[in-house]
Amino acid sequence: MAVNEYGRMVPVIAIARNAFSGNESITDIILPSGISRLSSGAFAGCSSLRNITIPKSVKMIKKETFAGCINLENVYYEGTRDEWNVVEIVHDRHEIEFGPLIQGTPVHTVLAERNVNIPGNEALFSANIHFRCRLEDAG
């Protein structure tokens, strides 16, 4: 929950675009339940980020959310592997244009091939992902 401009408590449902971008002192993040989307660049450039806990309410992680998070080691996901597999993670796009098909083969001739890579969430894919992790207070 967050306090809005009128002093009322409102639920936080997304981490805004570039919200923590460039913050090099963040090492660990536990996102609150109810967050459904991590916007583009939300944690981009958080080069010291090592651990993040993502609630199972997250349904989309936009492109470049974790760009430059070179030390991300652990992603703690509060859902199951099946729930993680349906999270839409936008990390790159590959476009390939093919020519006409030949019978008996998938492709006759490649007229043009264009491979466009839009980086940004590679750190997320190279981290260890722990499912249904429950972090408890150390105190």
KOLVOKE-208116 format. One record per residue: residue in three letters; chain; x, y, z of N, C-alpha, C in turn. Coordinates in nm, 3 decimals. Layout:
BEGIN
{'ALA', 'A', {X, Y, Z}, {X, Y, Z}, {X, Y, Z}} ...
***
This chain:
BEGIN
{'MET', 'A', {0.084, -0.117, 0.000}, {0.000, 0.000, 0.000}, {0.089, 0.125, 0.000}} {'ALA', 'A', {0.036, 0.227, -0.061}, {0.105, 0.355, -0.067}, {0.005, 0.465, -0.036}} {'VAL', 'A', {0.055, 0.578, 0.004}, {-0.031, 0.692, 0.034}, {-0.036, 0.781, -0.091}} {'ASN', 'A', {-0.159, 0.811, -0.136}, {-0.170, 0.897, -0.255}, {-0.167, 1.043, -0.213}} {'GLU', 'A', {-0.184, 1.132, -0.311}, {-0.175, 1.276, -0.284}, {-0.284, 1.328, -0.191}} {'TYR', 'A', {-0.389, 1.250, -0.170}, {-0.498, 1.291, -0.081}, {-0.487, 1.227, 0.057}} {'GLY', 'A', {-0.376, 1.157, 0.080}, {-0.354, 1.096, 0.210}, {-0.423, 0.962, 0.229}} {'ARG', 'A', {-0.474, 0.905, 0.121}, {-0.543, 0.776, 0.131}, {-0.450, 0.663, 0.091}} {'MET', 'A', {-0.472, 0.549, 0.154}, {-0.394, 0.430, 0.121}, {-0.449, 0.367, -0.006}} {'VAL', 'A', {-0.361, 0.340, -0.101}, {-0.401, 0.275, -0.226}, {-0.307, 0.158, -0.252}} {'PRO', 'A', {-0.357, 0.053, -0.316}, {-0.269, -0.061, -0.344}, {-0.167, -0.028, -0.452}} {'VAL', 'A', {-0.049, -0.084, -0.438}, {0.054, -0.071, -0.540}, {0.039, -0.192, -0.632}} {'ILE', 'A', {0.015, -0.167, -0.762}, {-0.007, -0.278, -0.854}, {0.103, -0.290, -0.959}} {'ALA', 'A', {0.193, -0.194, -0.965}, {0.301, -0.199, -1.065}, {0.421, -0.120, -1.013}} {'ILE', 'A', {0.536, -0.159, -1.062}, {0.658, -0.081, -1.039}, {0.675, 0.004, -1.164}} {'ALA', 'A', {0.678, 0.134, -1.148}, {0.679, 0.228, -1.260}, {0.805, 0.217, -1.345}} {'ARG', 'A', {0.793, 0.263, -1.468}, {0.905, 0.267, -1.561}, {1.021, 0.345, -1.499}} {'ASN', 'A', {1.139, 0.283, -1.499}, {1.263, 0.343, -1.448}, {1.256, 0.382, -1.300}} {'ALA', 'A', {1.167, 0.322, -1.223}, {1.147, 0.358, -1.083}, {1.276, 0.354, -1.001}} {'PHE', 'A', {1.356, 0.251, -1.017}, {1.480, 0.236, -0.941}, {1.602, 0.241, -1.032}} {'SER', 'A', {1.582, 0.281, -1.154}, {1.687, 0.280, -1.256}, {1.813, 0.353, -1.210}} {'GLY', 'A', {1.926, 0.286, -1.226}, {2.054, 0.347, -1.193}, {2.092, 0.345, -1.047}} {'ASN', 'A', {2.008, 0.289, -0.960}, {2.040, 0.283, -0.818}, {2.140, 0.170, -0.796}} {'GLU', 'A', {2.263, 0.205, -0.772}, {2.370, 0.106, -0.757}, {2.388, 0.056, -0.616}} {'SER', 'A', {2.305, 0.103, -0.521}, {2.321, 0.058, -0.383}, {2.222, -0.051, -0.344}} {'ILE', 'A', {2.120, -0.075, -0.425}, {2.022, -0.179, -0.394}, {2.085, -0.316, -0.415}} {'THR', 'A', {2.076, -0.403, -0.314}, {2.129, -0.539, -0.326}, {2.019, -0.645, -0.319}} {'ASP', 'A', {1.913, -0.618, -0.243}, {1.805, -0.714, -0.224}, {1.671, -0.643, -0.230}} {'ILE', 'A', {1.575, -0.706, -0.300}, {1.441, -0.647, -0.311}, {1.338, -0.756, -0.286}} {'ILE', 'A', {1.240, -0.726, -0.201}, {1.124, -0.813, -0.183}, {1.003, -0.731, -0.226}} {'LEU', 'A', {0.944, -0.768, -0.340}, {0.829, -0.695, -0.392}, {0.703, -0.737, -0.316}} {'PRO', 'A', {0.614, -0.643, -0.289}, {0.492, -0.676, -0.215}, {0.390, -0.752, -0.299}} {'SER', 'A', {0.307, -0.830, -0.233}, {0.197, -0.898, -0.301}, {0.107, -0.795, -0.366}} {'GLY', 'A', {0.046, -0.833, -0.475}, {-0.044, -0.742, -0.544}, {0.019, -0.674, -0.664}} {'ILE', 'A', {0.151, -0.673, -0.672}, {0.219, -0.617, -0.789}, {0.188, -0.709, -0.906}} {'SER', 'A', {0.140, -0.652, -1.017}, {0.107, -0.736, -1.133}, {0.202, -0.714, -1.250}} {'ARG', 'A', {0.275, -0.603, -1.250}, {0.360, -0.572, -1.364}, {0.487, -0.500, -1.319}} {'LEU', 'A', {0.598, -0.538, -1.382}, {0.724, -0.467, -1.364}, {0.749, -0.395, -1.496}} {'SER', 'A', {0.749, -0.264, -1.493}, {0.757, -0.184, -1.614}, {0.899, -0.176, -1.670}} {'SER', 'A', {0.908, -0.132, -1.794}, {1.037, -0.121, -1.864}, {1.137, -0.040, -1.783}} {'GLY', 'A', {1.255, -0.095, -1.767}, {1.363, -0.024, -1.701}, {1.347, -0.005, -1.551}} {'ALA', 'A', {1.250, -0.072, -1.489}, {1.223, -0.050, -1.347}, {1.348, -0.067, -1.260}} {'PHE', 'A', {1.430, -0.166, -1.290}, {1.552, -0.190, -1.212}, {1.677, -0.180, -1.299}} {'ALA', 'A', {1.665, -0.121, -1.415}, {1.778, -0.111, -1.508}, {1.895, -0.037, -1.443}} {'GLY', 'A', {2.012, -0.093, -1.458}, {2.131, -0.029, -1.403}, {2.152, -0.050, -1.255}} {'CYS', 'A', {2.071, -0.134, -1.193}, {2.092, -0.167, -1.051}, {2.201, -0.274, -1.047}} {'SER', 'A', {2.323, -0.232, -1.068}, {2.434, -0.325, -1.086}, {2.471, -0.403, -0.961}} {'SER', 'A', {2.426, -0.360, -0.844}, {2.456, -0.433, -0.721}, {2.344, -0.528, -0.680}} {'LEU', 'A', {2.232, -0.525, -0.754}, {2.118, -0.611, -0.720}, {2.158, -0.757, -0.733}} {'ARG', 'A', {2.143, -0.832, -0.622}, {2.180, -0.974, -0.620}, {2.059, -1.065, -0.605}} {'ASN', 'A', {1.960, -1.022, -0.528}, {1.845, -1.107, -0.497}, {1.716, -1.027, -0.510}} {'ILE', 'A', {1.615, -1.090, -0.571}, {1.484, -1.027, -0.580}, {1.378, -1.133, -0.555}} {'THR', 'A', {1.277, -1.096, -0.478}, {1.163, -1.183, -0.454}, {1.044, -1.126, -0.529}} {'ILE', 'A', {0.987, -1.208, -0.617}, {0.876, -1.166, -0.702}, {0.750, -1.240, -0.659}} {'PRO', 'A', {0.643, -1.168, -0.626}, {0.520, -1.236, -0.585}, {0.452, -1.304, -0.704}} {'LYS', 'A', {0.371, -1.404, -0.676}, {0.305, -1.476, -0.785}, {0.198, -1.393, -0.853}} {'SER', 'A', {0.168, -1.276, -0.800}, {0.071, -1.187, -0.864}, {0.127, -1.120, -0.990}} {'VAL', 'A', {0.261, -1.123, -1.007}, {0.323, -1.062, -1.125}, {0.289, -1.144, -1.249}} {'LYS', 'A', {0.232, -1.078, -1.349}, {0.193, -1.145, -1.473}, {0.274, -1.098, -1.592}} {'MET', 'A', {0.347, -0.985, -1.578}, {0.426, -0.933, -1.689}, {0.551, -0.864, -1.639}} {'ILE', 'A', {0.662, -0.894, -1.706}, {0.789, -0.826, -1.682}, {0.829, -0.767, -1.816}} {'LYS', 'A', {0.825, -0.635, -1.825}, {0.848, -0.566, -1.952}, {0.995, -0.568, -1.991}} {'LYS', 'A', {1.020, -0.527, -2.116}, {1.156, -0.529, -2.168}, {1.247, -0.435, -2.088}} {'GLU', 'A', {1.369, -0.474, -2.076}, {1.474, -0.398, -2.011}, {1.450, -0.370, -1.862}} {'THR', 'A', {1.360, -0.446, -1.801}, {1.336, -0.431, -1.658}, {1.463, -0.452, -1.579}} {'PHE', 'A', {1.543, -0.551, -1.619}, {1.665, -0.587, -1.546}, {1.792, -0.561, -1.628}} {'ALA', 'A', {1.785, -0.469, -1.724}, {1.902, -0.437, -1.806}, {2.014, -0.386, -1.717}} {'GLY', 'A', {2.132, -0.442, -1.733}, {2.247, -0.397, -1.655}, {2.253, -0.450, -1.513}} {'CYS', 'A', {2.166, -0.543, -1.478}, {2.171, -0.605, -1.344}, {2.270, -0.721, -1.351}} {'ILE', 'A', {2.395, -0.687, -1.364}, {2.500, -0.785, -1.393}, {2.530, -0.879, -1.277}} {'ASN', 'A', {2.487, -0.846, -1.157}, {2.514, -0.930, -1.040}, {2.392, -1.003, -0.988}} {'LEU', 'A', {2.281, -1.001, -1.064}, {2.160, -1.071, -1.020}, {2.188, -1.221, -1.015}} {'GLU', 'A', {2.175, -1.277, -0.896}, {2.205, -1.419, -0.875}, {2.082, -1.502, -0.848}} {'ASN', 'A', {1.988, -1.449, -0.769}, {1.874, -1.528, -0.725}, {1.742, -1.455, -0.747}} {'VAL', 'A', {1.649, -1.528, -0.806}, {1.512, -1.480, -0.819}, {1.427, -1.574, -0.735}} {'TYR', 'A', {1.365, -1.520, -0.633}, {1.277, -1.599, -0.549}, {1.134, -1.570, -0.593}} {'TYR', 'A', {1.068, -1.671, -0.649}, {0.932, -1.654, -0.701}, {0.835, -1.724, -0.608}} {'GLU', 'A', {0.733, -1.655, -0.566}, {0.642, -1.707, -0.464}, {0.535, -1.799, -0.520}} {'GLY', 'A', {0.546, -1.835, -0.646}, {0.451, -1.927, -0.707}, {0.520, -2.056, -0.747}} {'THR', 'A', {0.451, -2.133, -0.829}, {0.504, -2.260, -0.877}, {0.577, -2.240, -1.010}} {'ARG', 'A', {0.645, -2.344, -1.054}, {0.712, -2.341, -1.183}, {0.609, -2.316, -1.294}} {'ASP', 'A', {0.494, -2.381, -1.287}, {0.390, -2.362, -1.389}, {0.341, -2.217, -1.391}} {'GLU', 'A', {0.327, -2.155, -1.275}, {0.284, -2.015, -1.270}, {0.393, -1.924, -1.328}} {'TRP', 'A', {0.519, -1.955, -1.301}, {0.630, -1.876, -1.356}, {0.632, -1.886, -1.508}} {'ASN', 'A', {0.603, -2.004, -1.560}, {0.609, -2.025, -1.704}, {0.504, -1.945, -1.782}} {'VAL', 'A', {0.400, -1.897, -1.716}, {0.300, -1.817, -1.787}, {0.319, -1.666, -1.766}} {'VAL', 'A', {0.419, -1.627, -1.687}, {0.451, -1.485, -1.673}, {0.505, -1.438, -1.808}} {'GLU', 'A', {0.450, -1.330, -1.860}, {0.497, -1.278, -1.988}, {0.623, -1.196, -1.962}} {'ILE', 'A', {0.736, -1.249, -2.009}, {0.864, -1.181, -1.991}, {0.911, -1.132, -2.127}} {'VAL', 'A', {0.908, -1.001, -2.144}, {0.947, -0.941, -2.271}, {1.096, -0.914, -2.266}} {'HIS', 'A', {1.173, -0.988, -2.344}, {1.318, -0.969, -2.337}, {1.381, -0.948, -2.473}} {'ASP', 'A', {1.331, -1.010, -2.575}, {1.387, -0.984, -2.707}, {1.284, -1.020, -2.813}} {'ARG', 'A', {1.313, -0.979, -2.932}, {1.223, -1.007, -3.042}, {1.309, -1.048, -3.162}} {'HIS', 'A', {1.272, -1.154, -3.224}, {1.342, -1.199, -3.343}, {1.244, -1.197, -3.459}} {'GLU', 'A', {1.279, -1.131, -3.564}, {1.195, -1.125, -3.682}, {1.269, -1.190, -3.798}} {'ILE', 'A', {1.206, -1.289, -3.856}, {1.265, -1.355, -3.972}, {1.160, -1.359, -4.081}} {'GLU', 'A', {1.197, -1.314, -4.198}, {1.107, -1.316, -4.312}, {1.152, -1.425, -4.407}} {'PHE', 'A', {1.062, -1.516, -4.438}, {1.096, -1.627, -4.526}, {1.028, -1.611, -4.661}} {'GLY', 'A', {1.089, -1.674, -4.759}, {1.031, -1.678, -4.893}, {0.928, -1.789, -4.904}} {'PRO', 'A', {0.891, -1.826, -5.029}, {0.790, -1.927, -5.050}, {0.836, -2.065, -5.003}} {'LEU', 'A', {0.739, -2.147, -4.965}, {0.769, -2.282, -4.917}, {0.790, -2.377, -5.034}} {'ILE', 'A', {0.875, -2.478, -5.015}, {0.892, -2.587, -5.111}, {0.825, -2.709, -5.052}} {'GLN', 'A', {0.756, -2.783, -5.133}, {0.691, -2.905, -5.084}, {0.794, -2.999, -5.026}} {'GLY', 'A', {0.763, -3.053, -4.909}, {0.851, -3.148, -4.844}, {0.962, -3.085, -4.761}} {'THR', 'A', {0.977, -2.955, -4.766}, {1.077, -2.886, -4.684}, {1.011, -2.767, -4.616}} {'PRO', 'A', {1.064, -2.724, -4.505}, {1.001, -2.611, -4.437}, {1.013, -2.480, -4.515}} {'VAL', 'A', {1.125, -2.460, -4.585}, {1.146, -2.333, -4.653}, {1.213, -2.359, -4.786}} {'HIS', 'A', {1.172, -2.288, -4.887}, {1.237, -2.299, -5.018}, {1.359, -2.209, -5.024}} {'THR', 'A', {1.335, -2.082, -5.012}, {1.443, -1.983, -5.019}, {1.418, -1.878, -4.914}} {'VAL', 'A', {1.522, -1.836, -4.849}, {1.510, -1.725, -4.756}, {1.531, -1.599, -4.836}} {'LEU', 'A', {1.425, -1.521, -4.855}, {1.435, -1.397, -4.930}, {1.508, -1.290, -4.849}} {'ALA', 'A', {1.474, -1.284, -4.724}, {1.537, -1.185, -4.637}, {1.538, -1.241, -4.496}} {'GLU', 'A', {1.641, -1.212, -4.425}, {1.645, -1.253, -4.285}, {1.686, -1.133, -4.203}} {'ARG', 'A', {1.604, -1.099, -4.109}, {1.632, -0.985, -4.024}, {1.620, -1.034, -3.880}} {'ASN', 'A', {1.724, -1.024, -3.807}, {1.725, -1.069, -3.668}, {1.744, -0.946, -3.580}} {'VAL', 'A', {1.639, -0.908, -3.513}, {1.644, -0.790, -3.428}, {1.647, -0.837, -3.283}} {'ASN', 'A', {1.747, -0.798, -3.210}, {1.759, -0.836, -3.070}, {1.741, -0.711, -2.985}} {'ILE', 'A', {1.644, -0.716, -2.895}, {1.622, -0.605, -2.802}, {1.655, -0.657, -2.663}} {'PRO', 'A', {1.777, -0.630, -2.616}, {1.820, -0.686, -2.488}, {1.752, -0.620, -2.369}} {'GLY', 'A', {1.767, -0.683, -2.255}, {1.716, -0.618, -2.135}, {1.692, -0.708, -2.017}} {'ASN', 'A', {1.650, -0.831, -2.037}, {1.620, -0.916, -1.922}, {1.708, -1.040, -1.918}} {'GLU', 'A', {1.823, -1.037, -1.984}, {1.912, -1.151, -1.983}, {1.955, -1.189, -1.842}} {'ALA', 'A', {1.974, -1.090, -1.757}, {2.015, -1.118, -1.618}, {1.912, -1.204, -1.547}} {'LEU', 'A', {1.786, -1.183, -1.577}, {1.678, -1.261, -1.516}, {1.689, -1.408, -1.557}} {'PHE', 'A', {1.727, -1.433, -1.682}, {1.735, -1.570, -1.731}, {1.862, -1.642, -1.687}} {'SER', 'A', {1.962, -1.568, -1.644}, {2.085, -1.633, -1.600}, {2.088, -1.650, -1.448}} {'ALA', 'A', {1.990, -1.596, -1.377}, {1.985, -1.609, -1.231}, {1.925, -1.743, -1.192}} {'ASN', 'A', {1.951, -1.785, -1.070}, {1.886, -1.904, -1.014}, {1.744, -1.867, -0.977}} {'ILE', 'A', {1.649, -1.948, -1.018}, {1.509, -1.919, -0.985}, {1.463, -2.023, -0.883}} {'HIS', 'A', {1.418, -1.976, -0.769}, {1.372, -2.061, -0.661}, {1.220, -2.043, -0.650}} {'PHE', 'A', {1.146, -2.151, -0.657}, {1.001, -2.143, -0.656}, {0.944, -2.161, -0.516}} {'ARG', 'A', {0.835, -2.091, -0.491}, {0.765, -2.096, -0.362}, {0.859, -2.073, -0.245}} {'CYS', 'A', {0.943, -1.978, -0.259}, {1.037, -1.946, -0.153}, {0.968, -1.856, -0.051}} {'ARG', 'A', {0.985, -1.884, 0.074}, {0.926, -1.801, 0.177}, {1.039, -1.742, 0.260}} {'LEU', 'A', {1.053, -1.610, 0.251}, {1.156, -1.543, 0.330}, {1.094, -1.495, 0.459}} {'GLU', 'A', {1.158, -1.523, 0.568}, {1.105, -1.483, 0.698}, {1.197, -1.381, 0.761}} {'ASP', 'A', {1.141, -1.304, 0.851}, {1.220, -1.202, 0.920}, {1.334, -1.266, 0.996}} {'ALA', 'A', {1.448, -1.206, 0.982}, {1.566, -1.256, 1.055}, {1.563, -1.211, 1.201}} {'GLY', 'A', {1.477, -1.114, 1.231}, {1.475, -1.057, 1.366}, {1.381, -1.118, 1.455}} 
***
